[in-house]
Amino acid sequence: MDSDTAEAERIRIVIIGAGFAGLGMAIRLKQSGIDDFVILERAEDVGGTWRDNSYPGCAVDVQSHLYSFSFAPNPDWSSVYSPQAEIWAYIRRVSEAHDVLRHVGERIALLHVHLHRTALHHGERLQVLEVEGVIICWH
């Protein structure tokens, strides 16, 4: 179907990045009954810094039980300061358990983002975001 006749997909919420914070936001949206969102991720997998950094000795610098989602505690951390691979596995496991991985658009690099002023559309207040020349609106 060509772009002139294709119907645009409407997404209510766009989350930029599939790191700890982005995935946490996605999970909380699902827990609130909101399923109309997408997560834009530049890499081929989720995990953010825990995916990207795997140098020798890479580990969390706060106690692992504090570096967990409040809704998904992990009593099985291997140490007080868990290593990178264990944190990354935890992030993936929790994301899978809460069915947010299907919302991730992988290998999407944002080169330009511009937040416009709040706009009005049919009397409804909208936030307007321009990403790579594409205008995304939400309320």
C-alpha positions, 0 to 999 in steps of 0.5 A: 500500500502506498503512503497516500492510501495507507492509514496512519497508526495512532499511538497515544504514548511514545517512550524514548529508550528501552532502558530501565526507566523506559521499560518501567514506564511501559510496565506501569502503563500496562498495569494502569490498563494502557496498551496504546504505546510504543517504545523507540529503541536505537539498539537491537535489544532492551536494557540500556546501559546494562546492555551497552556496558559489559566491561570486566567488573561492571556491576550495579553501584547500589545494593541490588535489592534497591536497584529493582522495580518495586513491583518486581522484587528479586530475592535471588540476587547473587550478591549485594552488588550484582554484576551487569549480566545479572541486572540485564537478565533481570530487566529482560525477565521483568519486561517479558513477564509484563508483556512490554517487549512487543511494544519495542520498536528496535533500531530506531535512532532519533536524530532530531526531536523538537517539543512544540507548544501545547496545541488545541485540536477540536477543543482538546489540549494536545502535546505535540512532538516532532521526531525526524520531521514526523509530528506526534500528538498526544493528550 
